[in-house]
Amino acid sequence: MSVLEESRLQYSAVEVRMTDGTGWGLFTSHAVRKGDMLLQELPLVVLDIKYDATPATQQKFQKTIQWASRWTAQGGPMNEYPKEFRKLMDDCVCECVQEIFNSQSGDVQRKWMALHDAKTPNDTVITASKLFYLNGLNSEKGRLLNGLECIILSTAPMSNGRWAARLTYDGKDLSVKKDSLKKKIPGNVASTNSFSVGGYDGVGQKLGLYEVLSRSNHSCEPGTSRSIDANGLAVLRAERAFSQGEQVYTRYIAGSLPYEARQSELRDKYGFDCGCQKCEAERRV
Ligand SMILES: [Zn+2]
């Protein structure tokens, strides 16, 4: 690890570990008291997104602005934009991010793409017409995928260390077409893992991507607070005591949203149904 990399992580009481079923996560490396710092980290990269960078991005951004004005004019709540708007906005960010990605060093690009892409359907239900990327798939036979035993007929290496596969299940050939495969792309990785640095300023916004913080999983009531200053320096603090080895969560979306709005936003943007304690309690009501 270079001096530069080490210096991004200024303080850490957490470590990145594989969770049981939800990919990577952060876990306390020792007991932490209420109010203590859990993590202090500089971003891998700050994405300085300018929506007027190119005519194409400008046009997309104008569309999102018009959408938002119509929504609020019709009395739609400001913090509950429907998924059509969120998709448009994501699309816009994606387009701007590609250029920023291209200008990064190989090292940053590799670390960027190592983060999770919630839009890549690597764990979708298998259907005959569905295409998927499978992380680390090899040619061994009889592998379980979503609980279904599949026979892998052939595999082909794709970008970013992922593989496309031809599978059979239940006697049916589920061969998939390579050209309609959805790729893991920098914009989707950025949209899955970034945190706002400063907010929208009229022409753009800054988003921070973090090697450690971006690995944290979501809870609607995480018991942690996150702050990010104008340079992107992120601080995660404990709002309660944590014992050693406990998973440390952060919040991806506004905790003040009602249950259904939270579920919908998390499903659309991050691809999961939230089963945190707050959601479990509210679901039962
Ligand atoms: Zn939740």
Residues whose N, C-alpha, C, O or C-beta is under 5 A from the ligand:
A	BS01	ZN	S219 C220 C274 G275 C276 C279
